[in-house]
């Protein structure tokens, strides 16, 4: 079972107060492809406060998904430093990283990533099973998360009995069920028609108004327009940091 809290970490953390959730300094991600060194990210300096709504926008290959994977502790930078919730991520061990990914970060993917043979309720319960919570508490929390996305009347339906928008709402409920510090969404409307995509983005706006911190990765300006801040990524660098609200 994951630990209930982090152990103390000796590193000096430059986070300015507890309002700041994410900070990166000189973050690079590089790959060797044949004889060529490719830099997917180049010296990213970034700060995201709690309860911000940020879009990371850029064309295919710009590095935006690579950045999201690092922010979500799914990948590690080649060099540079990343603090999450005041902790230097490079100093967390495997158990601590699993704790962060399971309980402090909620993920929403373009392809939903739902278990096809499980009900909506069972899919939302999944992170709570990994957390080791008892069945009654799992069910109560999963039902509450489904109410948040207005899908409580479909909790016993399997993914093939749900529309694309409903499946994405299940995925969002699953991301919210542990009350995470942040929700990271990678192209959350990519597999949806425009009308359903608007419904999902309106839901994100409501979740932000209720106090959630959101980071959405997208190549679509219409999706990025819902955010309060847009990071424009090009060739692995932050080309522009735009506050729109």
PyMOL commands that set and color helices and strands:
alter all, ss='L'
color gray80, all
select helices_A, chain A and resi 64-71+89-91+94-104+120-131+135-148+152-154+159-161+164-176+194-209+221-224
alter helices_A, ss='H'
color red, helices_A
select strands_A, chain A and resi 20-33+36-49+53-57+79-84+87-88+105-109+182-186+214-218+229-234+237-243
alter strands_A, ss='S'
color yellow, strands_A
deselect
rebuild
show_as cartoon
